[in-house]
Amino acid sequence: MSNESTKETLPAPANKALTIAESRLAGSPRCMNCGTDLKGPFCYYCGQPDKNLMRFFPVLMRELLEDVLDFDSRFVRTIKPLLFRPGRLTRDYLDGRRFRYVPPLRLYIFSSIAFFFLMATLASDSIQMGSDVDGNAVVGIHLDDEEQEELLDKLEQIDPQAAEEVNQALAEAQGEENDQEDEDGFNFNGEDWDRESNPLIIPMMPDWINEWVNNEIEESPQKGREIEANPNLMIDKMFELLPAAMFVLLPVVALLLKFWYLFAKKYYVEHLIFSLHSHSFLFVVIMIMMLAGTFAGWREPMEDGPLTMANTLFNVLVGIWIPIYMLLSLKRVYRQGWGLTLAKFACISISYSMLLILTLTTAAIASFVLL
């Protein structure tokens, strides 16, 4: 059977965007994998597509990139409803229209990785210098004892008087640092904490937990000074933990939705899919806001031009759109009345805010502990 005659007998697809272009079909009468008679571009028994791979290499490479990135099909069909059609992705997925969109978990993983990578990059780049009490920009350089001695030796050879002044300033700074170390102590049972004479003992806790707590108390002043000298230490550790913390938050949010829609006759996985889509929306929208703000700041460092004004207006509009989007998503997915939806939206927003604050606080504490 010829390639052309086989294509003529294929039934017309209901949606051409969800099948394979005729130019990419092999035109086989039977599946190359299991031998089942074909009734379309896919084998209905094993699922293998009837693709023709024996073609020019550049064409195959282009199609490979299309399949890997899914840019020309699933991605484009997913991003528009994700941003502008509240609840559409979840509703279609629950109704069985799934193949046209990027799967919820893959969408969440891609958007979260891109979001946290961008945020970590921008946050690390933003902490470069500080300011004095008058608001003037100053740059700090941290030198260890050996580097200080080497610098003083070289400076003394050039200008002994300047070297003496620098040495005196360093001594005063060292004295202030020692005073700060003395003030960094913890008070426990009305006395200063001491590892041997006055340790912190938590009742009914095993010895290894009390040992770990006292270790952290002992190391916390030094960690605090390291973070003060280089805030990026804390930031980098935070962004190592936040993706995992947000991923752990997902099933908790699904449980929260399950609680507020207890009588809606929904399975837990339906709430989880809604949670995946909602967080993906937030990640993508906040990424767009960060990129727009970075571009405006790069083009207008003084923040007094039309781009800055446009970016401010854009942030206001997005800030209004986010709660409206979430409210409309709840209405479309759960299909309850407006009064009930508004009441549950308020309760879910408050509950989610508390969960998010708890997650961020836990991540910050864990970042400090793991330094």
BELURQUI-V149026 format. One record per helix or strand of 3 or more residues. SS is the DSSP state (H for helix, E for strand). FROM is the first residue (numbers start at 0). TO is the last residue. Records with the same first field share a line. If there is no record, write none. Layout:
BEGIN
SS = FROM-TO + FROM-TO
END
This chain:
BEGIN
H = 2-8 + 15-17 + 21-23 + 56-68 + 70-83 + 87-93 + 103-125 + 144-157 + 159-182 + 206-228 + 231-259 + 267-298 + 305-333 + 337-369
END
